[in-house]
Amino acid sequence: MFLGDDLLPWLTLAIGGALAVGTLLALIRPNDAASVADGEFERPPLSRAIPQILLGTVASIWAIATLVS
């Protein structure tokens, strides 16, 4: 198999980490991104951001536990 038998945990770690870190950074510094034609980027709503951060964190922890065991 390509990259061994650990491909799925590595992909889960990458996607979960990107989801958690990307959403957290969008909450912390929303206006440092490039401007949109009709204005600045707005902060994402907490009702969507918190579940995304939690889901990404859980997926990353699960992937790390699978890779370590």
N, CA, C and O atoms as a Tinker XYZ file with bonds, in Angstrom:
   276  protein
     1  N      0.840000   -1.172000    0.000000    73     2
     2  CA     0.000000    0.000000    0.000000    64     1     3
     3  C      0.889000    1.241000    0.000000    63     2     4     5
     4  O      1.975000    1.235000    0.580000    81     3
     5  N      0.433000    2.275000   -0.636000    73     3     6
     6  CA     1.173000    3.531000   -0.709000    64     5     7
     7  C      1.363000    4.120000    0.685000    63     6     8     9
     8  O      0.387000    4.306000    1.412000    81     7
     9  N      2.574000    4.408000    1.060000    73     7    10
    10  CA     2.958000    4.944000    2.363000    64     9    11
    11  C      2.673000    3.991000    3.515000    63    10    12    13
    12  O      2.542000    4.429000    4.658000    81    11
    13  N      2.578000    2.718000    3.239000    73    11    14
    14  CA     2.399000    1.737000    4.300000    64    13    15
    15  C      0.963000    1.593000    4.745000    63    14    16    17
    16  O      0.037000    2.060000    4.082000    81    15
    17  N      0.794000    0.936000    5.881000    73    15    18
    18  CA    -0.547000    0.686000    6.406000    64    17    19
    19  C     -1.082000    1.847000    7.233000    63    18    20    21
    20  O     -2.219000    1.786000    7.703000    81    19
    21  N     -0.305000    2.889000    7.421000    73    19    22
    22  CA    -0.707000    4.005000    8.281000    64    21    23
    23  C     -1.181000    5.224000    7.502000    63    22    24    25
    24  O     -1.164000    6.332000    8.040000    81    23
    25  N     -1.596000    5.056000    6.271000    73    23    26
    26  CA    -2.001000    6.202000    5.464000    64    25    27
    27  C     -3.240000    6.893000    6.020000    63    26    28    29
    28  O     -3.268000    8.120000    6.117000    81    27
    29  N     -4.257000    6.129000    6.383000    73    27    30
    30  CA    -5.497000    6.725000    6.877000    64    29    31
    31  C     -5.303000    7.512000    8.180000    63    30    32    33
    32  O     -5.836000    8.617000    8.287000    81    31
    33  N     -4.570000    7.000000    9.173000    73    31    34
    34  CA    -4.332000    7.820000   10.366000    64    33    35
    35  C     -3.546000    9.102000   10.069000    63    34    36    37
    36  O     -3.811000   10.140000   10.675000    81    35
    37  N     -2.586000    9.039000    9.149000    73    35    38
    38  CA    -1.832000   10.253000    8.801000    64    37    39
    39  C     -2.728000   11.286000    8.126000    63    38    40    41
    40  O     -2.629000   12.479000    8.409000    81    39
    41  N     -3.601000   10.825000    7.235000    73    39    42
    42  CA    -4.533000   11.744000    6.587000    64    41    43
    43  C     -5.530000   12.328000    7.589000    63    42    44    45
    44  O     -5.873000   13.508000    7.517000    81    43
    45  N     -5.989000   11.498000    8.520000    73    43    46
    46  CA    -6.908000   11.978000    9.549000    64    45    47
    47  C     -6.232000   13.016000   10.430000    63    46    48    49
    48  O     -6.850000   14.016000   10.796000    81    47
    49  N     -4.981000   12.792000   10.772000    73    47    50
    50  CA    -4.229000   13.757000   11.567000    64    49    51
    51  C     -4.070000   15.067000   10.815000    63    50    52    53
    52  O     -4.227000   16.136000   11.404000    81    51
    53  N     -3.763000   15.005000    9.534000    73    51    54
    54  CA    -3.570000   16.223000    8.748000    64    53    55
    55  C     -4.860000   17.019000    8.596000    63    54    56    57
    56  O     -4.863000   18.238000    8.771000    81    55
    57  N     -5.945000   16.346000    8.273000    73    55    58
    58  CA    -7.213000   17.036000    8.061000    64    57    59
    59  C     -7.785000   17.552000    9.380000    63    58    60    61
    60  O     -8.286000   18.675000    9.440000    81    59
    61  N     -7.712000   16.742000   10.434000    73    59    62
    62  CA    -8.211000   17.179000   11.735000    64    61    63
    63  C     -7.410000   18.348000   12.285000    63    62    64    65
    64  O     -7.977000   19.297000   12.827000    81    63
    65  N     -6.100000   18.280000   12.145000    73    63    66
    66  CA    -5.258000   19.380000   12.610000    64    65    67
    67  C     -5.508000   20.665000   11.832000    63    66    68    69
    68  O     -5.558000   21.751000   12.410000    81    67
    69  N     -5.665000   20.535000   10.521000    73    67    70
    70  CA    -5.937000   21.716000    9.699000    64    69    71
    71  C     -7.296000   22.320000   10.040000    63    70    72    73
    72  O     -7.444000   23.541000   10.066000    81    71
    73  N     -8.276000   21.478000   10.298000    73    71    74
    74  CA    -9.606000   21.978000   10.657000    64    73    75
    75  C     -9.569000   22.720000   11.983000    63    74    76    77
    76  O    -10.127000   23.811000   12.102000    81    75
    77  N     -8.917000   22.136000   12.981000    73    75    78
    78  CA    -8.871000   22.760000   14.300000    64    77    79
    79  C     -8.040000   24.038000   14.296000    63    78    80    81
    80  O     -8.487000   25.074000   14.789000    81    79
    81  N     -6.844000   23.967000   13.746000    73    79    82
    82  CA    -5.946000   25.129000   13.773000    64    81    83
    83  C     -6.457000   26.244000   12.865000    63    82    84    85
    84  O     -6.408000   27.417000   13.236000    81    83
    85  N     -6.940000   25.889000   11.691000    73    83    86
    86  CA    -7.446000   26.911000   10.771000    64    85    87
    87  C     -8.640000   27.661000   11.328000    63    86    88    89
    88  O     -8.714000   28.885000   11.214000    81    87
    89  N     -9.562000   26.952000   11.920000    73    87    90
    90  CA   -10.734000   27.600000   12.499000    64    89    91
    91  C    -10.357000   28.450000   13.712000    63    90    92    93
    92  O    -10.890000   29.544000   13.898000    81    91
    93  N     -9.437000   27.944000   14.536000    73    91    94
    94  CA    -8.993000   28.704000   15.697000    64    93    95
    95  C     -8.295000   29.996000   15.266000    63    94    96    97
    96  O     -8.523000   31.049000   15.861000    81    95
    97  N     -7.456000   29.922000   14.249000    73    95    98
    98  CA    -6.783000   31.127000   13.767000    64    97    99
    99  C     -7.760000   32.112000   13.135000    63    98   100   101
   100  O     -7.562000   33.323000   13.232000    81    99
   101  N     -8.811000   31.611000   12.490000    73    99   102
   102  CA    -9.832000   32.505000   11.931000    64   101   103
   103  C    -10.589000   33.227000   13.040000    63   102   104   105
   104  O    -11.038000   34.357000   12.848000    81   103
   105  N    -10.736000   32.583000   14.201000    73   103   106
   106  CA   -11.386000   33.256000   15.333000    64   105   107
   107  C    -10.468000   34.297000   15.967000    63   106   108   109
   108  O    -10.922000   35.361000   16.387000    81   107
   109  N     -9.184000   33.985000   16.033000    73   107   110
   110  CA    -8.248000   34.872000   16.715000    64   109   111
   111  C     -7.945000   36.122000   15.888000    63   110   112   113
   112  O     -7.992000   37.236000   16.409000    81   111
   113  N     -7.634000   35.943000   14.607000    73   111   114
   114  CA    -7.235000   37.068000   13.767000    64   113   115
   115  C     -8.005000   37.057000   12.455000    63   114   116   117
   116  O     -7.440000   36.679000   11.428000    81   115
   117  N     -9.262000   37.454000   12.448000    73   115   118
   118  CA   -10.059000   37.352000   11.221000    64   117   119
   119  C     -9.740000   38.418000   10.182000    63   118   120   121
   120  O     -9.966000   38.182000    8.995000    81   119
   121  N     -9.230000   39.565000   10.569000    73   119   122
   122  CA    -9.054000   40.663000    9.625000    64   121   123
   123  C     -7.664000   40.761000    9.029000    63   122   124   125
   124  O     -7.390000   41.717000    8.303000    81   123
   125  N     -6.773000   39.819000    9.301000    73   123   126
   126  CA    -5.437000   39.876000    8.727000    64   125   127
   127  C     -5.369000   39.240000    7.346000    63   126   128   129
   128  O     -4.329000   39.306000    6.690000    81   127
   129  N     -6.430000   38.642000    6.906000    73   127   130
   130  CA    -6.448000   38.023000    5.582000    64   129   131
   131  C     -6.641000   39.106000    4.522000    63   130   132   133
   132  O     -6.928000   40.258000    4.844000    81   131
   133  N     -6.484000   38.731000    3.280000    73   131   134
   134  CA    -6.647000   39.685000    2.183000    64   133   135
   135  C     -8.080000   40.195000    2.133000    63   134   136   137
   136  O     -9.014000   39.481000    2.496000    81   135
   137  N     -8.244000   41.401000    1.691000    73   135   138
   138  CA    -9.572000   42.017000    1.631000    64   137   139
   139  C    -10.396000   41.409000    0.510000    63   138   140   141
   140  O     -9.877000   41.009000   -0.532000    81   139
   141  N    -11.676000   41.352000    0.756000    73   139   142
   142  CA   -12.623000   40.923000   -0.266000    64   141   143
   143  C    -13.105000   42.187000   -0.955000    63   142   144   145
   144  O    -12.941000   43.280000   -0.414000    81   143
   145  N    -13.687000   42.064000   -2.122000    73   143   146
   146  CA   -14.101000   43.231000   -2.895000    64   145   147
   147  C    -15.071000   44.119000   -2.113000    63   146   148   149
   148  O    -14.980000   45.344000   -2.201000    81   147
   149  N    -15.996000   43.530000   -1.350000    73   147   150
   150  CA   -16.974000   44.344000   -0.631000    64   149   151
   151  C    -16.627000   44.524000    0.840000    63   150   152   153
   152  O    -17.521000   44.858000    1.618000    81   151
   153  N    -15.422000   44.331000    1.255000    73   151   154
   154  CA   -15.066000   44.597000    2.648000    64   153   155
   155  C    -14.113000   43.564000    3.215000    63   154   156   157
   156  O    -13.605000   42.701000    2.499000    81   155
   157  N    -13.882000   43.667000    4.502000    73   155   158
   158  CA   -12.970000   42.762000    5.196000    64   157   159
   159  C    -13.681000   41.451000    5.527000    63   158   160   161
   160  O    -14.909000   41.381000    5.563000    81   159
   161  N    -12.883000   40.427000    5.767000    73   159   162
   162  CA   -13.451000   39.172000    6.245000    64   161   163
   163  C    -14.016000   39.389000    7.637000    63   162   164   165
   164  O    -13.473000   40.158000    8.430000    81   163
   165  N    -15.103000   38.709000    7.919000    73   163   166
   166  CA   -15.701000   38.808000    9.242000    64   165   167
   167  C    -15.313000   37.593000   10.066000    63   166   168   169
   168  O    -14.885000   36.569000    9.533000    81   167
   169  N    -15.469000   37.725000   11.361000    73   167   170
   170  CA   -15.195000   36.621000   12.271000    64   169   171
   171  C    -16.261000   35.539000   12.086000    63   170   172   173
   172  O    -17.448000   35.853000   12.001000    81   171
   173  N    -15.848000   34.264000   12.022000    73   171   174
   174  CA   -16.858000   33.205000   11.854000    64   173   175
   175  C    -17.741000   33.093000   13.095000    63   174   176   177
   176  O    -17.287000   33.374000   14.204000    81   175
   177  N    -18.990000   32.686000   12.919000    73   175   178
   178  CA   -19.879000   32.557000   14.074000    64   177   179
   179  C    -19.412000   31.452000   15.018000    63   178   180   181
   180  O    -18.956000   30.398000   14.575000    81   179
   181  N    -19.529000   31.699000   16.307000    73   179   182
   182  CA   -19.092000   30.725000   17.310000    64   181   183
   183  C    -19.895000   29.433000   17.255000    63   182   184   185
   184  O    -19.378000   28.365000   17.582000    81   183
   185  N    -21.147000   29.523000   16.847000    73   183   186
   186  CA   -21.971000   28.309000   16.774000    64   185   187
   187  C    -21.456000   27.328000   15.732000    63   186   188   189
   188  O    -21.757000   26.138000   15.812000    81   187
   189  N    -20.695000   27.793000   14.766000    73   187   190
   190  CA   -20.092000   26.918000   13.774000    64   189   191
   191  C    -18.628000   26.637000   14.085000    63   190   192   193
   192  O    -18.137000   25.542000   13.808000    81   191
   193  N    -17.934000   27.598000   14.650000    73   191   194
   194  CA   -16.490000   27.467000   14.865000    64   193   195
   195  C    -16.155000   26.489000   15.993000    63   194   196   197
   196  O    -15.235000   25.684000   15.852000    81   195
   197  N    -16.879000   26.546000   17.096000    73   195   198
   198  CA   -16.578000   25.685000   18.241000    64   197   199
   199  C    -16.724000   24.201000   17.893000    63   198   200   201
   200  O    -15.831000   23.421000   18.224000    81   199
   201  N    -17.821000   23.775000   17.235000    73   199   202
   202  CA   -17.894000   22.349000   16.854000    64   201   203
   203  C    -16.798000   21.932000   15.875000    63   202   204   205
   204  O    -16.316000   20.801000   15.937000    81   203
   205  N    -16.398000   22.828000   14.974000    73   203   206
   206  CA   -15.323000   22.487000   14.041000    64   205   207
   207  C    -13.999000   22.306000   14.773000    63   206   208   209
   208  O    -13.241000   21.387000   14.466000    81   207
   209  N    -13.721000   23.171000   15.730000    73   207   210
   210  CA   -12.488000   23.042000   16.511000    64   209   211
   211  C    -12.505000   21.742000   17.308000    63   210   212   213
   212  O    -11.502000   21.030000   17.352000    81   211
   213  N    -13.633000   21.430000   17.937000    73   211   214
   214  CA   -13.736000   20.201000   18.716000    64   213   215
   215  C    -13.612000   18.966000   17.829000    63   214   216   217
   216  O    -12.929000   18.010000   18.197000    81   215
   217  N    -14.259000   18.973000   16.670000    73   215   218
   218  CA   -14.183000   17.834000   15.762000    64   217   219
   219  C    -12.755000   17.624000   15.255000    63   218   220   221
   220  O    -12.277000   16.491000   15.198000    81   219
   221  N    -12.080000   18.701000   14.892000    73   219   222
   222  CA   -10.700000   18.585000   14.442000    64   221   223
   223  C     -9.771000   18.106000   15.533000    63   222   224   225
   224  O     -8.858000   17.322000   15.270000    81   223
   225  N     -9.990000   18.567000   16.765000    73   223   226
   226  CA    -9.164000   18.133000   17.887000    64   225   227
   227  C     -9.374000   16.659000   18.185000    63   226   228   229
   228  O     -8.409000   15.929000   18.411000    81   227
   229  N    -10.621000   16.213000   18.189000    73   227   230
   230  CA   -10.916000   14.800000   18.452000    64   229   231
   231  C    -10.317000   13.916000   17.360000    63   230   232   233
   232  O     -9.744000   12.867000   17.655000    81   231
   233  N    -10.445000   14.335000   16.103000    73   231   234
   234  CA    -9.876000   13.547000   15.007000    64   233   235
   235  C     -8.356000   13.479000   15.113000    63   234   236   237
   236  O     -7.766000   12.432000   14.849000    81   235
   237  N     -7.719000   14.576000   15.494000    73   235   238
   238  CA    -6.265000   14.586000   15.630000    64   237   239
   239  C     -5.800000   13.698000   16.781000    63   238   240   241
   240  O     -4.829000   12.954000   16.644000    81   239
   241  N     -6.489000   13.779000   17.903000    73   239   242
   242  CA    -6.129000   12.940000   19.053000    64   241   243
   243  C     -6.330000   11.464000   18.717000    63   242   244   245
   244  O     -5.507000   10.622000   19.079000    81   243
   245  N     -7.407000   11.159000   18.036000    73   243   246
   246  CA    -7.682000    9.785000   17.633000    64   245   247
   247  C     -6.589000    9.274000   16.689000    63   246   248   249
   248  O     -6.134000    8.138000   16.827000    81   247
   249  N     -6.171000   10.097000   15.744000    73   247   250
   250  CA    -5.133000    9.699000   14.794000    64   249   251
   251  C     -3.790000    9.497000   15.503000    63   250   252   253
   252  O     -3.067000    8.547000   15.204000    81   251
   253  N     -3.461000   10.378000   16.431000    73   251   254
   254  CA    -2.203000   10.236000   17.180000    64   253   255
   255  C     -2.232000    8.960000   18.003000    63   254   256   257
   256  O     -1.241000    8.232000   18.052000    81   255
   257  N     -3.367000    8.679000   18.654000    73   255   258
   258  CA    -3.464000    7.455000   19.458000    64   257   259
   259  C     -3.333000    6.221000   18.567000    63   258   260   261
   260  O     -2.729000    5.228000   18.975000    81   259
   261  N     -3.886000    6.271000   17.367000    73   259   262
   262  CA    -3.768000    5.137000   16.457000    64   261   263
   263  C     -2.336000    4.959000   15.976000    63   262   264   265
   264  O     -1.857000    3.831000   15.863000    81   263
   265  N     -1.657000    6.047000   15.696000    73   263   266
   266  CA    -0.267000    5.947000   15.224000    64   265   267
   267  C      0.681000    5.493000   16.314000    63   266   268   269
   268  O      1.655000    4.796000   16.030000    81   267
   269  N      0.419000    5.875000   17.559000    73   267   270
   270  CA     1.308000    5.510000   18.676000    64   269   271
   271  C      1.106000    4.055000   19.062000    63   270   272   273
   272  O      2.065000    3.368000   19.412000    81   271
   273  N     -0.128000    3.579000   19.002000    73   271   274
   274  CA    -0.392000    2.200000   19.445000    64   273   275
   275  C      0.043000    1.168000   18.424000    63   274   276
   276  O     -0.113000   -0.032000   18.653000    81   275
